[in-house]
C-alpha cells in the first residue's frame, strides 16, 4: 500500500501537479491546521480544490491530522525542540486514535498527505504516515 506526502512550499504549480500526476495520486489529504492563508498561494483551500477537481483528485481536509494551535506556535517560535514536537504530536495522534479510521481516510488508490513544508524531515505529514505504518506494515511511504 503506497502512501505519498507532499509539501507545496518552494514548488511551482506545474511541479506540484506533475508530482501528483506522475505518482497517480487519487486523493489529497490536507493535514494543515490553517488552509486559507494568503501565503499558501495556489494551495489555498478553494484554489487547491479547484485544481484537484480538474485533475480528478479528491480533496479531503482532515484536522485530526493537524497539530494543535499551541503545538504549532511552540515549534514555530522555537519554544520547543523538534524532538519535543515529535513526541507531543505522536501522543496527540494516539489520543485522537487516527488509526481507527485509517482505511476510510486512505480510500482506494494512492493517497497523498499535504502540508506546507518543502521537505518531510521536520514536518508533521511525515509523522502522520510513519504513525499509520505502525498499524499496517504493508505501507510504503514516498515523499514527493
KAZILIN-V354995 format. One record per pair of residues at least 6 apart in sequence whose C-alpha atoms are under 6 Angstrom apart, sorted by sequence separation. I is the first residue (numbers start at 1). J is the second residue. D is the distance in whole Angstrom. If there is no record, write none. Layout:
# KAZILIN-V354995
{{I & J & D} {I & J & D}}
This chain:
# KAZILIN-V354995
{{74 & 80 & 6} {120 & 126 & 6} {133 & 139 & 5} {36 & 44 & 5} {35 & 44 & 6} {36 & 45 & 6} {35 & 45 & 5} {27 & 57 & 5} {26 & 57 & 5} {27 & 58 & 4} {28 & 59 & 5} {29 & 60 & 5} {30 & 61 & 5} {31 & 62 & 6} {27 & 59 & 6} {29 & 61 & 6} {33 & 66 & 5} {31 & 65 & 5} {32 & 66 & 5} {31 & 66 & 5} {26 & 109 & 6} {28 & 111 & 6} {29 & 112 & 6} {31 & 114 & 6} {32 & 115 & 6} {26 & 110 & 5} {27 & 111 & 5} {28 & 112 & 5} {29 & 113 & 5} {30 & 114 & 5} {31 & 115 & 6} {25 & 110 & 5} {26 & 111 & 6} {28 & 113 & 6} {29 & 114 & 6} {25 & 111 & 6} {5 & 112 & 5} {7 & 114 & 6} {9 & 116 & 5} {3 & 111 & 6} {4 & 112 & 4} {5 & 113 & 4} {6 & 114 & 5} {7 & 115 & 5} {8 & 116 & 5} {9 & 117 & 6} {5 & 114 & 6} {7 & 116 & 5} {9 & 118 & 5} {7 & 117 & 5} {7 & 118 & 5} {1 & 138 & 6} {2 & 139 & 6} {4 & 141 & 6} {1 & 139 & 5} {2 & 140 & 5} {3 & 141 & 5} {4 & 142 & 5} {5 & 143 & 5} {6 & 144 & 5} {1 & 140 & 6} {4 & 143 & 6} {5 & 144 & 6}}
